[in-house]
Amino acid sequence: MPERQVILVTGGAGYVGAAVVRALRRAGHRPVVVDDLTSGHRTAVGETPLLRARCGESRRLAAFLRRHRVRAAVHTAASCLVGESVQQPARYYRNNLVEGLSLLDTLRECRVRRFIFCSTAAVYGEPKSIPIPEDHPQEPVNPYGETKAAFERVLRWYCSAYGMSAVALRFFNAAGAEVNGEHGEDHSPETHLIPRLLAHAAGRAPAVQLFGTDYPTPDGTAVRDFVHVDDLAAAHLLALERCAAPGRFEAYNLGTGTGTSVREVLRAAERVTGRILKVDERARRAGDPAFLVASNARAREILGWRPLHALEQILASAWRWHEAHPDGYGSRQGGGRRRARVVPSRNAVIKSRRGSS
C-alpha cells in the first residue's frame, strides 16, 4: 500500500475501530471516521476527522469520502450482541447487512475499491474441529453470526462483479487495552468476560456467575481464544497491504491459536489484580460450545501476522485502563457519564450496581 493513504474507518470510535485508527496513524496513514456514536466515544479518536452518521446515509457519506479523498475502507461498524440479535433480528439484518450494502454501493460510487471487513468467529457456529480453520463450514447459530456470514458472501460477489478487493478478518475474543493505558474497552452494556471480571475486582460489581463447570475440557469450563485488540489492529494494516489484486476476496482467522478456559481467566485475573474473585457456579447454558479456538496458520503464513500479547499481558493492560478510567471515557471528560451497565454474557456473568460518576 502506498505511503500516506487516507483510510475510512466505519465505527472508528468503537473499541476495535479506535484501535485501528491509532494503528493507521502510527503507520503514517490518515484515518477518517464515520460513526453514529450510539456506542462509540468521540474521545477515543481525538482530533481524527469524524462524520457522525450511519453507514447507510449515502449522500453525506459520499460527500465525506470525496472531501477527504479516501482510498480504502475498514468496516468495523456493527451491532454485535449475540443475545440481543436473537431478540431483535430485524435490527441486526438492518444494521449489519442493509447498511453494509449501502456502504459498499457508496464506496463503489466514490471509486474506493479496497475493503477490510471486521467479521467474527460467530460465522462458524458450533465447531466441528479445533482449532477452527477458515474453510470450516459456516453454520451460524444466531442472527449476529448469520448477518456477518451473509455480508462475507456479498463481498465475494461484489469483488467478482465490480473489481473490488476485500479481506474479511474473523475475530475470536478481542480483549485488552492500549499498553500505555490511554485507550480501552468501554461498552454500555458490557458483555465481555474480561472487563466484567475487572469490574468485580475493582469493587464495582458483586460475585461472578460462572455458567458451566461440566464441559469436556480440562477444568470443566468453556475454552476461548483471547487476542489483544492492538494485535487485531496490526492485522488490519497487513490486510490493507495485502489488498492488491482486483476481484479477490480473502478471509483470515484472528486468534492466538491457544485456548484458555474461563476458570483459567479467573485465576489469571486474580494474579494480575491481586484480588480474590468470588465465583457463583451455575449450570451451563444451551448453545455455548465447549471450545472456540482459532487456527491462525493462514494469517501467519500469508499476512505475516503474529499475535504478540499473552493472556496476562492482555489482562494487565485492561486493568491499567480500568483503574485509570473507572467510568470509562467519561472519566476523561470530567464525569457526568454513567458507568457501563453490566448484563449477562455467554460464559461468565457479573451482576452490577448502577452508579453515576
Steps between C-alpha positions, in 0.01 A plus 500: 500500500646842407607734778263748661165362390170642621306207651135503606427314825129437557418461867837660564398640839428149630729257680667326204443788259686749719793257531512479120495881477799523736691232307439677170628829640814335639565343160489843331153480349214746545189334643158662481200365689127455451318403819150578627638497859219284636765279661827669399683785674615817326783527754641166383614646164620841613525751215443244223241635251166339588168501319220423745277289280383149420668302225174513305488881479628488145502867401678621810746212488579551131571870559727407794689242291555744216601787726769291666599307185461163668676209328412199718250405770504297822148400606475442876151646552246237606244393753677219684315366806413134448207487740354824371526372144272208588247738657525768229600332172348782293744749653795274421403437140439872453823622663740225399369409155278775356719786624806305388361465147435873487859563615640278224296679235615840625862382493452377141352836403807674646743251341622358832582140412710367790292375791580334836206341681498427873329162512471252786549142610121493541476426126604140577234407756565182698858392420550162338879512535745680729690716425252647250639555147364754251340227288294373795129481406311820570188412699423800723271440796385861552407802284825679587711223349255455213514866397879497507513181290245645257706818458810292427305334217399844373866600492593196292248597233585871511867420451421273208254737330644844578873444529520574871770350721377388841632320808284365784674477837318253726562607860490258788491662849627858480635621835746732670582870483771718352824418681555860615156498666357784292228308316292197592169319500195705597166343406154562637371243559821305559479136386866394473656269756824681583361850570227338710759319709696821544187690602453239772865523604465880525201464730244629251314170457421206733585130464570351157247249374677222309271306269615143434751295695437165332625563146731237344801727564796461738331692784137472394457863389469631144822571308542817293773672295582850630691737272623850584319784326832654388595170334167512315573857390841395368331234286292772330816675382635175359167429331499844338842425356371164380198657324663534160339276240161627371224243509637308799333416831700338781421404860728455801447388858643730766568313821806389691439133427512436876189424700448623855221377724271738686641373830855565376400855413362544851824380659708719269284801587565433868875493442495824300272696733611349829132455593304185582201462268183345636342239273139386490494175299190433292389237250619546141274676254379352174691609192837567662766289323764332715787626281543803272863521394639638174741352255704807408740320266364675192537849648853417611605356165334745258465824698809450714288571809617402848294559818747651749305513827445205735198477730657664805626788285146542367361503853769737630435753225125486562550534876711815452223647287223415749698634795573829321149529348245369753222658297647419159550788260271704726790509747699704251219742436453617857222262596132529427483153347352184646717199553462228241196286571589133543266234358526121467766368260537160340744336744548708813270766639547777752192666645561873540380799691392802299704803605574849382840657463 
